[in-house]
């Protein structure tokens, strides 16, 4: 098809259709070429670790051993833990677990002033360890990744190497009627998934290939041009999304022990959060655990927790 003469200035909406389509094709071909080149380069790259996890934590040392041991069983090779000013330094806690575990952990001091500590830590990890670990998952101490296919996490991720990341949906557990903190592992204490909140069945966390990512937020991030984050079935999860449009936990999930017991929930409120744009609310406990309304305290106490 012979194109007519194109005016010197083209305004939005009035360019000839063929010119627009040709421009789009050129852009798509350019993006594909960039993506293919980066895929080839990454395939040949040598990483120290194939699969690692990043965590920011403060005063949650009592849950660290279970978190580390569980993910080592899942095949995770290394951990980048950002200590956000814990009273007992995380390094001391980790060293006390023996070299078998301590040797797999890099602790970064993240105390002091930060504009937005959690995403800042995630992006520091993304930039600092981009060339050290092929995959890095960004999760919290109350979250445990579970692969349901009988594979280790690295084996599972092998099937997603063409993507920037894999979004794993939460399975959120309630308090199971526990008011006080009891001894035992989280996985043993909390066994009943909760479906009372609208975000429980579609929100989740992401495991990414840093070489294909530009930046991170809490639940997801922004990919480089030409790459996408997908769910377990290969459906795209768009940049910065914290939920999946096609939530499923057939192959992989993130077990989310969000409230734990009522006593632990109050302690969680007192710790505050590492995210400047988010504050937990006292009332969230009862949304997840509507059967425990008998724990609700006076309005004065309620207001105190709302202000954390």
Helices and strands as residue ranges (DSSP letters): H 17-44, E 49-57, H 61-73, E 78-83, H 90-95, H 99-102, E 105-109, H 117-128, E 133-138, E 143-147, H 153-157, G 158-160, E 165-172, H 186-189, E 204-208, G 210-212, E 213-216, E 221-223, E 229-230, E 236-237, E 252-256, H 262-271, H 284-288, G 290-295, H 299-306
